């Protein structure tokens, strides 16, 4: 399992219809190109900027297996 939700038949049909529209394809391509144009520094900055929005509580894990 990949953890992805299973799409309903209506959602699949909607995605298929979107894929057939040229303007939607261009919009998705532009979004993908824009998202891939940033550098690693931009990505780390974005993660740092949004890190406070999600609560994080580390969990304590005890183990007897000390091998690396």
C-alpha positions as CSV (number, residue, x, y, z in Angstrom):
1,X,0.0,0.0,0.0
2,X,1.2,3.4,-0.9
3,X,-0.9,5.3,1.7
4,X,-2.9,7.0,-1.1
5,X,-6.6,7.2,-0.8
6,X,-8.6,5.1,-3.3
7,X,-10.5,7.3,-5.8
8,X,-14.2,6.9,-6.3
9,X,-15.5,6.3,-9.8
10,X,-16.7,9.9,-10.0
11,X,-13.3,11.2,-9.1
12,X,-11.6,9.0,-11.7
13,X,-14.0,10.2,-14.3
14,X,-13.4,13.8,-13.3
15,X,-9.6,13.3,-13.6
16,X,-10.0,11.7,-17.0
17,X,-12.1,14.6,-18.2
18,X,-9.5,17.0,-16.9
19,X,-6.7,15.2,-18.8
20,X,-8.6,15.6,-22.0
21,X,-8.8,19.4,-21.8
22,X,-5.8,21.1,-23.3
23,X,-6.1,24.2,-21.1
24,X,-6.1,22.1,-17.9
25,X,-3.0,20.2,-19.2
26,X,-1.2,23.5,-19.7
27,X,-2.1,24.6,-16.2
28,X,-0.8,21.4,-14.6
29,X,2.4,21.6,-16.7
30,X,3.0,25.2,-15.6
31,X,2.4,24.3,-12.0
32,X,4.8,21.4,-12.2
33,X,7.5,23.4,-13.9
34,X,7.1,26.2,-11.3
35,X,7.3,23.8,-8.4
36,X,10.5,22.2,-9.8
37,X,12.2,25.5,-10.5
38,X,13.3,26.2,-6.9
39,X,16.6,25.3,-5.4
40,X,17.3,23.1,-2.4
41,X,17.7,26.2,-0.3
42,X,14.2,27.4,-1.4
43,X,12.8,24.1,-0.4
44,X,14.5,24.1,3.1
45,X,13.4,27.7,3.6
46,X,9.8,26.7,2.8
47,X,9.9,23.8,5.2
48,X,11.4,26.1,7.9
49,X,8.7,28.7,7.3
50,X,5.9,26.2,7.7
51,X,7.3,24.0,10.4
52,X,5.5,26.0,13.2
53,X,2.1,25.2,11.6
54,X,2.3,21.5,12.6
55,X,2.6,20.4,16.2
56,X,5.4,18.0,16.8
57,X,5.9,15.9,19.9
58,X,8.8,13.4,19.7
59,X,8.0,10.0,21.0
60,X,10.2,8.1,23.4
61,X,11.3,4.7,22.0
62,X,13.2,2.3,24.3
63,X,15.1,-0.5,22.7
64,X,17.6,-3.2,23.8
65,X,19.0,-3.6,20.3
66,X,22.0,-1.3,20.2
67,X,23.4,-2.4,16.9
68,X,23.9,0.2,14.1
